[in-house]
Amino acid sequence: MKEKDYRLFEKKLREVCSLRSRIDYLSLRNENNNEIKKAKSEIEFLEFALTHLNKSEQEIIKGIYFEDRSLSDMSLKLGYSASYCSRLKVNAVKKLMNIMDIDNTKEKDGSGHYFC
């Protein structure tokens, strides 16, 4: 895995996690149904992928990306050292990259990932 791929995936992960507020905004304005459907699909796929992580990995991903908490905050919450939380996050993101990598049945975009 290349560092560039990891960073791009992590950036997209943050974007997908922030889609919930975008969906609410678009729903309130009753517009752009295709964008709402795509956003919901991406969120559902991410939530499915999260079920393949262990409990600690799920907590770190949800805390950092869904709740926008810091790594140090998550280390306090989970009771782990900051360095262990950092490794946990990196490993969880790598697992998500593998899980969410496109297979032959889905259309691949330029990034090589289903939800990017």
N, C-alpha and C positions, 0 to 999 in steps of 0.2 A: 504494500500500500504506500502510495506516495503522500508526502506531507501536504502537498497542494490539494489532493483529493480529500484528505481528512478535513482540511480547513474549509473547502467548498461545501462539503457535506454538513459540517458543523454550522456554517452560516445558514444553509437551507433549513436545517433542523430548527434553528431559532425562528426563522421566518414562518415555518409551518406551525410552530407552537404559538405564534402570535396571531394566527389566522382566526382564532375564536372571536376576538374583538372585531375583526374585519367582517366576519359573517354576521355578527349582530348589527353592525353598522349598515351593511348592505340590505339586510332583512328589514330594518326599520324604514329604509328608503324604498323598499319594494322594487329593487332594480337589480339587473345583471344576474339573472338566475343561473347562467352557465358558470359564472365566477363563483357563486355560492356552492354549486354542485361540485366543482373542482376542489374548492377549499375543504368541503366536508369529506370528500373522498380522500384527500391527502391526510387529514387528521385521523380518519378511521384507519387508514393504512399504518400510520405511525403508532396508533394505539394498539393495533394488532401486533406489530413488531415488538412493542414493549412487553407483551405477554411472554415473549421468548427470552427475556432477561431474568436474572434472579432478583430477589426482593431488594437487595442493596443497590444493584444496578438500576432498577426501576426508580427507586427513591432518589438516587443522585440525578438521573436524567430529568425526572419530573421536577425536582427542586430547582435545578440549574436552568433548564430550558422552559418549562411550563410556568414556573413561579418566579423566574428571573432572580433566584437567590445566588449569592456568591459561594464560591468553593469553601471559603473559611466558615461561612454560616452553615453550610451543609456538613462540614466536618464536626462542628459543635453539635448540630442536631443529631447526627448519626453516632457520635462518640468515637469517631476515627480520627487519626492524624490527618493533617492537610495533605501530606504527600500520598497517603493511602487513598484518600478521596480523589486526588488528581489521577492516580493510576486507575482507580475504579471508573472514573468518568471516561478516560481515554479508551479503556477496554470496552465499556458499554457502548460508546460511539462506534468503535470498530465493529462490534457485533451487529449494531443496527445497520451499519453500512453493508455488511454481508447479508443480513436478512432482507433488507430493502433493495438490494441490487436486483435489477430487472432480470426476469427470466424470459424465455422465448415466447411466452404468451402475451406479454405486455409490450406496448410501444416504447421504445427507448428514445430519450431526447439526447441532446448534445452532452449532457453531464454523465450519462450512463446509469442514472438512477431513476426509478419509477417516479418519485415524487418531486424531483428537482425540476 
